[in-house]
Amino acid sequence: MQEHIFSTYAKPDTLFVRGEGVRLFDAQGADYIDLTAGIAVTALGHAHPHLVAALTEQAGRLWHLSNVFRIDGQERLADRLCAATFADRVFFTNSGAEAMECAIKTARRYHWSKGAPERIDILTFEGAFHGRTLATIAAGGQAKYLEGFGPKTPGFTQLPFDNIAAVRAAIGDQTAAILIEPVQGEGGVRPAPWSFLRELRALCDEHGLLLIYDEIQTGMGRTGKLFAHEWSGAVPDIMAVAKGLGGGFPVGACLATEEAASGMTVGSHGTTFGGNPLAMAVGNAVLDVVMGDGFLDHVREMAKVLRQHLAELADSYPDLVDGVRGEGLLQGLKARIPNTDIIAAMREERVLAIGAGDNVVRFAPPLVITADELREARGRMDAALSRLAARPARAASGG
Ligand SMILES: *Cc1c(COP(=O)(O)O)cnc(C)c1O
């Protein structure tokens, strides 16, 4: 029963009680192919043996210390993330929104520490999603998330996506940073052209701004690179990561260069739970797998397979589907009927997808998915779409 749960989610009745790899099982034992991975979180699938071992080993040794003490797993994970990226410094959090909050604070504090406290404005993009805290709903700027929650936190300006002239025109004396998701996830699985990221990098260099990437959804191998921006060659100064980093254990991270993090001095920021030994044990175990030989090659290969299946489904059902978009194993079908109808029909065929903005059906399967599993999922999706195609016509309403 959901009657004592906040009604902020409209959930289907299905109750999953167990997961294994790409499959979820309900109480009756029926198997569902999970192409959501808990919204790009269970990147290694459910109950991955390496993660289970890492978590249970840590659980028997040490759960929590507080950040007033050294945490060995934190130092190790930070070393590894920095070795693999542009970053020199990491702050660990429990969630994506907190990683974003840290990124925003780091950018403002940088300018403050350089004697420019007026530089607080962060340029963001229409359709963006950066979390549900008061600052991150202002950063995303979407009316549906801001409504009824009081005054919008100042210091965020939304600009049209992929319009460099608009960005150039918006830069002023108070601008601190530019914040972008390399691929908009919640906003409708919309990749930024890689040239746009390079242009943003050049603008930041020209004006002394910090470039912040939100790779909470696109990071940790999701697009076939460890981080999506690697496809563009344009590195950020600050980056928020979460979701796949913990493989299902809550963890986030704010990564920054030494220079960008230079304002974050002792006492300027903190967290009780962020980066605790349990989370770090799992984060390190996720990295073992994602950075293992051939793993990202596998993601790139499976991305091609998924893309091909979705393109063929789009071709077969032109009245239901408008096209395919995305990057790597983050793909979307732009729907012509309400995306929720397609998601519900797919769930009836025991394949799980999620909605995204712009009436898109979003797929973010576990990165360990195989070609056989994708073929099986395609068969179930085909059955769902064919059932929808057979029903009486009805006007698209979006959603
Ligand atoms: C999920 C997500 C967030 C928010 O993460 P939470 O862990 O829900 O706070 C922020 N930005 C992007 C791009 C996301 O996909």
Ligand as a Chemical Component Dictionary entry (heavy atoms), coordinates in Angstrom:
data_LIG
# 
_chem_comp.id                   LIG 
_chem_comp.type                 NON-POLYMER 
_chem_comp.pdbx_formal_charge   0 
_chem_comp.three_letter_code    LIG 
# 
loop_
_chem_comp_atom.comp_id 
_chem_comp_atom.atom_id 
_chem_comp_atom.alt_atom_id 
_chem_comp_atom.type_symbol 
_chem_comp_atom.charge 
_chem_comp_atom.model_Cartn_x 
_chem_comp_atom.model_Cartn_y 
_chem_comp_atom.model_Cartn_z 
_chem_comp_atom.pdbx_ordinal 
LIG C1 C1 C 0 19.290 12.398 -11.706 1  
LIG C2 C2 C 0 19.935 13.685 -12.098 2  
LIG C3 C3 C 0 20.165 14.702 -11.167 3  
LIG C4 C4 C 0 19.711 14.605 -9.729  4  
LIG O1 O1 O 0 20.257 13.537 -9.051  5  
LIG P1 P1 P 0 19.569 13.052 -7.659  6  
LIG O2 O2 O 0 20.453 11.930 -7.214  7  
LIG O3 O3 O 0 18.186 12.642 -7.979  8  
LIG O4 O4 O 0 19.609 14.214 -6.732  9  
LIG C5 C5 C 0 20.812 15.842 -11.603 10 
LIG N1 N1 N 0 21.198 15.984 -12.874 11 
LIG C6 C6 C 0 21.006 15.032 -13.796 12 
LIG C7 C7 C 0 21.483 15.227 -15.189 13 
LIG C8 C8 C 0 20.346 13.854 -13.440 14 
LIG O5 O5 O 0 20.112 12.922 -14.367 15 
# 
loop_
_chem_comp_bond.comp_id 
_chem_comp_bond.atom_id_1 
_chem_comp_bond.atom_id_2 
_chem_comp_bond.value_order 
_chem_comp_bond.pdbx_ordinal 
LIG C1 C2 SING 1  
LIG C2 C3 SING 2  
LIG C2 C8 DOUB 3  
LIG C3 C4 SING 4  
LIG C3 C5 DOUB 5  
LIG C4 O1 SING 6  
LIG O1 P1 SING 7  
LIG P1 O2 DOUB 8  
LIG P1 O3 SING 9  
LIG P1 O4 SING 10 
LIG C5 N1 SING 11 
LIG N1 C6 DOUB 12 
LIG C6 C7 SING 13 
LIG C6 C8 SING 14 
LIG C8 O5 SING 15 
# 
